[in-house]
Amino acid sequence: MAAKKGDGLLMVYCEVPAKHEEEFNAWYNEEHIPERLSIPGVLSAARYQAVAGGPKYLACYELTTPDAWHSEAWQKWLRNPTPWSRRMSPSVIATTNIRNLYRRIYPAALTEEAAQADMAPVLLVGRMSVPDALDAKFNEAYNHERLPLCSRIPGYIRARRFAAVMGAPKYTTVHEMNSLDVWKSKAWDEWRTAVTPVWSGEIRQFMVHADCSPGVFRRIFPA
């Protein structure tokens, strides 16, 4: 089976004026997503809407590698947008427009199950940075002290972590969930507030989230 997830991820966050939302959503779903899925190296895509945090809209593109964005096939669409794109693109109408390109740093390799998984119904996404001097300790504690505990949470699917190759802040964590009930659960709250030695004692107080992070997003396309 063809992979649906790879080593790269493009995440586009935006806010658009209410007067444009109906046409903006139609453009994204009917033209823009199919257009991007036609590009070699784009494995799958979905759109999400924030239920907590933000920005309001999030489009996720799973890529073989981050280089897919730099390919001639992708850049051709950026140089020659359709008439509808020239009218409705986030770069034209959005009041907030964040485009971040990432390379996966955790896990080091995807299982076959993860690589072939569909886009999750719910994402909880954190966008954060730490001082450079804490990078190694931050990644070690996140990967081996914090994230393994998530697997115990009912309805929790998986976590992946990425480092930005375009955009900021440097790190993002994508938690995939079966439903919003997972985020609202006692088990999730217990994980979120759990005290673990290195993370709680040496890292957490120095980690800075981007505005509106973490955000909780429900999938709106495909429905």
Secondary structure, DSSP 8 states (H G I E B T S, - for coil): ---S--SEEEEEEEE--GGGHHHHHHHIIIIIHHHHHTSTTEEEEEEEEEEESS-SEEEEEEESSTHHHHSHHHHHHHHS--HHHHHH-HHHH-SEEEEEEEEEEESSS--HHHHT----SEEEEEEEE--GGGHHHHHHHIIIIIGGGGGGSTTEEEEEEEEEEESSSSEEEEEEESSHHHHHSHHHHHHHH---HHIIIIIGGG-EE-TT-SEEEEEEE--
